[in-house]
Amino acid sequence: MTNPLLSESTLPYGLPDFAVIEPWHYEEAILSGLDDGLVALDSIVNSSEPPTAANTLEPLERLQWGLHPIIGPFFQLLWAEGTPEIEEINLRIAPKLAAAHDEILMNRKLYDRLMELASCHSARSDNVTESQNLDWDASEHRPALSDTQFLLKNWLKNMRRAGVTLDDAAQSRLREINTELTELQAQFGNRLLAGNKAAAVLVTNKAELAGLDDDAIAAFADAAADQGLDGWLISLELTTGQQVLSRLENPDLRARIMSAAQSRGLSDDENDTKDLITKTAKLRAEHAQLLGYPHHAAYVADNNVIETTEAVAELLGQLAAPAMENAKQEAAQLAGITLDSATTFHSAQNDGKYGHMPAEPSVSSSCTSAEREDAGPPTPIKPSDWTFLAEQLMRDRFNFDFAQLRPYLELQTVLHQGVFKAAHELYGLNFVPRPDLKGYHPDVEVYEVFDDDKPQIKNQGRGLIMFDFYARPTKRGGAWMNLLIGQSYLMGQKPVVTQTLNIVKPAAGEPTLITWDNVKTLFHEFGHALHGLLSDTYYPSQSSPYVPTDFVEYPSQVNEMWSHDPEMLSHFAKHHETGEPMPTEWYNHLKDTKEFGEGRALLETLGANAIDQAWHRLTPEEVPTPDQVEAFEKAALEKAGVYFEAVPPRYRSTYYNHIWSSGYSAGYYAYMLSKMFDADTVTWFKENGGLRRENGQKFAKEVLSKGNTRDAKESFRALRGRDVIIQPLLVRLGLASE
């Protein structure tokens, strides 16, 4: 059978023909491409011509990114449809991809050639204007001189960081480490998926599901039936906290679910990950030292916006004490609520499905100091009970319940009248369904993206976006954006973007009513998608969103602001049956509750950061053994001042996919740094009138389209007129006043 991946796709935008592609096609095509790449590399480094951008940079970029239209879809399939066959293929090809990467970045002849080219550009740049591009024929799209120089700078830095200047023995050891790390990363991903599936909680008594709505119960029944089980199967989200805990009235079931979540990877069986993470941490530490860094965290920071581990510690450290104080205050408030009274209150509100709240709550959580003393010290809050009690306290304080929102949050309405509409208002984008184009799974929906100022001619738009909304046993938890094909004028490619979530699929024929957290996640991931769709770069390695790790979450977090914008809510928050808009007073409730529970949320995030930084600031000799993992983690939380038994970290070491398998090692702080850029930018939007095309155009021009063509801080300065400040973030977190 002819391999369809070994020839150019005939579908629009180079979309792979998933209908005819078999898993083995990916392996064959990737291995063939790697062989061709070695031939191309030899041609570049052994050229007798003086190096120019045209004869060195261009073929080098083609070499590095030529396989991406195959590798991108393969890894999307691995993460979203990870069958055993796909996982086995990944275990085989991952080390080969790592070796090919090393072959390029450790090539001394290539490094010398790029150094010569950089010297040539540096010597001549003072006499060449931006419009006089070196070494290029005139064309519609060509790289600016500054883009070429920035690209050269990054290639040379990345090669030094890969070990190109080291001796043969050190390079040989680096290659061994890189291969083993790639294998460990693949193994961790496979074990995590299997362990997460095995940890799903089976309920055999329907009465235990009291508090859940009929849709959720039906979905859990379907999940059990899919696995050949009788009852209701509650799958776990990748995080420690589980959304279902906020609604379940049965405290024993809540405790079972929380225990299952926190026990993942600790099982001492085939799904145990402790050995993998200790091996990974030790190898990363050795890798960093070979390259002259004290530890892996320093190696990572050096290539990011933040630059140093001292700056990371300062950012996280100034938030730890106030986050702990706020979390303990929240715990004290929750301690005034008994589980019995909270359950009684909760049940009263579920007598009518999604009914409006009564004018006065039936239970109050407030009591006087004297009453608290008479009752004795408050019972410590269990992690499994926190969100359940917090929901009741929120109803008491704000006379509002997030469950009331679900009938007003139908997935397709949120997508079209919210996510798409905001993108149209800001960036002039239009999204047209393409049911004729198929994804890698029947649930995948495909849209073609067009600009307002251009005709909507089929197959001539800006690119494609694919949505994969629903949870499956073969899909990794969480949500993500992925580039199947990145934008690049050099490669002649327009973007093909995927957006993946894990929403519980409703019964056949039923609408998909989503939670408020789902809404925020949808807007967040679409911010990543916009970064890819609005990229405007020549070289593929500079395409958005290939920016520093601690800048990549910035556009996605900015896009979240439109999820709770009153104007946007009036369009997408409509009752799925009647079409009536969400009650106006609920807008204020959403605003009032934004800071509610912020102490706990911030503390669990800082806990995850503390664990990440602790693992990656070790020397090889300091890495604990597998049986010491839990003790090491607790000590790290205590040292960072973020250990609070009632608030476990967002991820524990043994199921921390971000740092062991997804490219965020020593970089989880990126979410917090990006929040700082985000909060400052949201302030800028508000100062300039909010949802206006002029604002969107400037944000796209200075941030989204630029990719990695210049320093990320420069992009922010071009937007804001100054460097980022932390005050807007502190205000958002409730840690400072306006």
Secondary structure, 3 states (H helix, E strand, C coil): CCCHHHCCCCCHHHCCCCCCCCHHHHHHHHHHHHHHHHHHHHHHHCCCCCCCHHHHHHHHHHHHHCCHHHHHHHHHHHHHCCCHHHHHHHHHHHHHHHHHHHHHHCCHHHHHHHHHHHHHHHHHHHHCCCCCCCCCCCCCCCCCHHHHHHHHHHHHHHHHHHCCCCCHHHHHHHHHHHHHHHHHHHHHHHHHHHHHHHCCEEECCHHHHCCCCHHHHHHHHHHHHHCCCCCEEECCCCCCCCHHHHCCCCHHHHHHHHHHHHCCCCCCCCCCCHHHHHHHHHHHHHHHHHCCCCCHHHHHHCCCCCCCHHHHHHHHHHHHHHHHHHHHHHHHHHHCCCHHHHHHHHHHHCCCCCCCCCCCCCCCCCCCHHHHHHHCCCCCCCHHHHHHHHHHHHHHHHCCCHHHHHHHCEHHHHHHHHHHHHHHHHHCEEEEECCCCCCCCCCCEEEEEEECCCCCCCCCCCEEEEEEEECCCCCCCCCEEEEEECCECCCCECCEEEEEEEECCCCCCCCCECCHHHHHHHHHHHHHHHHHHCCCCCCHHHCCCCCCHHHHCHHHHHHHHHHHCHHHHHHHCECCCCCCECCHHHHHHHHHCCCCCHHHHHHHHHHHHHHHHHHCCCCHHHCCCHHHHHHHHHHHHHHCCCCCCCCCCCCCHHHCHHHHHCCCCCCCCHHHHHHHHHHHHHHHHHHCCCCCHHHHHHHHHHHHCCCCCCCHHHHHHHHHCCCCCCHHHHHHCCCCCC
